[in-house]
Amino acid sequence: MTAHQPRPIAPAALAELRATDDAGRPCRPYTATEGGHPLRCCLRGSAPGERIALVSYAPLRRWAAATGASPGAYDEQGPVFIHADVCPGPDPELTGYPFARAGALRAVRRYDARGHIVGGRLLEIPDDTEKGFDAALDEAFADPEVALAHVRAVEYGCFHFEVRRG
């Protein structure tokens, strides 16, 4: 069982992103011709024929607005795929960490309650993907200053999911 709970993008944020993204651009949905786009609304890969959108998302900014944190220069935004229309979110029957592929590189970035980076690490996902993520996130939350961690793809810097202190 996954030791930490990956969080999808919250429904209220998704509703906003489906209108205007965090860079101020209108959402431009399209029909996926291929599958596999990592959907941050339901934490699974897309299927061919699904209506999706690539939007700019600022996860730390949104968390800071809800908590009163002030990330300053650590605020950033980047591309994420979402369903173009409301979806039911993650399947409660699925276990493990999303978008986990052995050999893929991930950055596990740690933030304190102010929203400032307090460290991170590179994770090359091992064959036992769950054990690898558990260890990286256990390490992150062993530091009492860490309030949340973001998991990002190294290749493109894309935000994959967030884990909060539990």
C-alpha positions in Angstrom: 0.0 0.0 0.0 1.2 3.5 -0.9 2.7 5.2 2.2 1.9 8.7 1.0 -1.3 10.0 -0.7 -0.7 11.5 -4.2 -3.1 14.4 -4.7 -4.7 15.3 -8.0 -5.5 18.9 -9.0 -8.5 19.9 -6.9 -11.9 20.2 -8.6 -12.2 23.9 -8.0 -8.8 24.6 -9.6 -9.7 22.3 -12.5 -12.9 24.3 -13.1 -10.8 27.5 -13.3 -8.1 25.9 -15.5 -10.8 24.6 -17.9 -11.7 28.3 -18.6 -8.4 30.1 -18.2 -5.1 28.6 -17.2 -2.6 30.0 -14.6 -0.7 31.9 -17.4 -4.0 33.7 -18.3 -4.6 31.8 -21.5 -7.9 30.3 -22.5 -8.2 26.5 -22.4 -8.0 24.9 -25.8 -9.4 21.4 -25.6 -8.6 18.8 -28.3 -9.3 15.1 -28.9 -6.3 12.9 -28.1 -5.2 10.8 -31.0 -2.8 8.8 -28.9 -3.0 7.6 -25.3 -0.6 8.1 -22.4 -0.8 11.8 -21.7 -0.5 12.1 -17.8 -3.8 13.5 -16.7 -3.4 15.4 -13.4 -7.1 15.5 -12.8 -7.5 11.8 -12.3 -3.8 10.7 -12.1 -3.9 8.3 -15.0 -2.8 8.2 -18.6 -5.2 9.5 -21.3 -6.9 7.1 -23.8 -7.2 7.8 -27.6 -10.4 9.7 -28.3 -10.6 11.5 -24.9 -11.0 15.3 -24.9 -8.0 16.7 -23.1 -6.3 20.1 -22.7 -2.7 21.1 -22.1 -2.8 24.0 -19.6 -0.3 26.0 -17.5 -0.7 25.2 -13.8 0.9 26.9 -10.8 0.5 24.3 -7.9 2.5 26.1 -5.3 0.8 29.4 -6.0 -2.6 27.8 -5.5 -1.5 26.1 -2.3 0.0 29.4 -1.0 -3.3 31.2 -1.7 -5.2 28.6 0.4 -2.7 28.6 3.3 -1.4 32.2 3.4 2.1 31.1 2.4 4.3 33.4 0.4 6.6 31.5 -1.9 8.0 34.5 -3.6 10.4 33.6 -6.4 9.7 29.9 -5.8 6.3 30.3 -7.4 6.4 28.7 -10.8 4.0 27.4 -13.4 4.2 24.7 -16.1 2.3 22.5 -18.5 -0.1 19.8 -17.3 -2.6 17.7 -19.1 -6.2 17.6 -17.8 -9.5 16.3 -19.1 -11.3 19.1 -21.0 -14.5 18.2 -19.2 -15.3 17.3 -15.6 -14.1 13.8 -14.8 -14.7 11.7 -11.7 -11.1 12.0 -10.5 -8.8 9.2 -9.5 -10.2 5.7 -9.4 -10.4 4.7 -5.7 -9.5 1.1 -6.7 -6.1 2.1 -8.1 -3.2 1.8 -5.8 0.4 3.0 -6.0 1.9 6.1 -7.4 0.7 7.6 -10.7 3.0 7.9 -13.7 5.5 5.6 -12.2 7.7 3.9 -14.8 10.8 2.1 -13.8 13.9 3.9 -15.0 12.1 7.3 -15.4 13.7 10.3 -13.6 11.7 12.4 -11.1 12.5 15.4 -9.0 11.0 15.2 -5.5 11.0 18.9 -4.5 10.4 19.8 -0.8 8.7 23.0 0.4 8.2 24.4 3.9 5.1 26.2 5.3 6.2 29.5 3.7 6.3 27.8 0.3 10.1 28.0 0.0 12.2 25.1 -1.3 14.0 23.3 1.5 15.6 20.6 -0.5 14.9 17.9 -2.9 16.3 14.9 -4.6 16.5 13.1 -7.9 14.7 9.8 -8.0 15.4 7.2 -10.7 12.3 5.1 -10.3 13.4 1.5 -9.4 11.7 -1.7 -10.6 9.7 -1.7 -7.3 8.2 1.7 -8.1 6.1 1.9 -4.9 9.1 1.2 -2.7 11.1 3.8 -4.5 8.5 6.6 -4.1 7.9 5.6 -0.5 11.6 5.9 0.4 11.9 9.3 -1.4 8.8 10.7 0.3 9.7 9.2 3.7 13.1 11.0 3.4 11.4 14.2 2.5 8.9 14.2 5.4 11.6 13.1 7.9 12.5 16.8 7.9 10.0 18.5 10.2 10.1 21.7 8.1 8.7 20.0 5.0 5.0 20.8 4.5 4.6 19.3 1.1 6.5 17.7 -1.8 6.0 18.1 -5.5 6.9 15.2 -7.8 8.0 16.4 -11.3 9.4 14.8 -14.4 13.0 15.7 -14.9 12.9 15.7 -18.7 10.2 18.4 -19.1 9.9 19.7 -15.6 6.2 18.8 -15.6 4.3 18.7 -12.3 3.1 15.1 -11.7 1.5 15.2 -8.3 1.7 16.7 -4.8 2.0 15.0 -1.4 1.2 16.9 1.8 2.4 16.2 5.3 0.0 13.8 6.7 
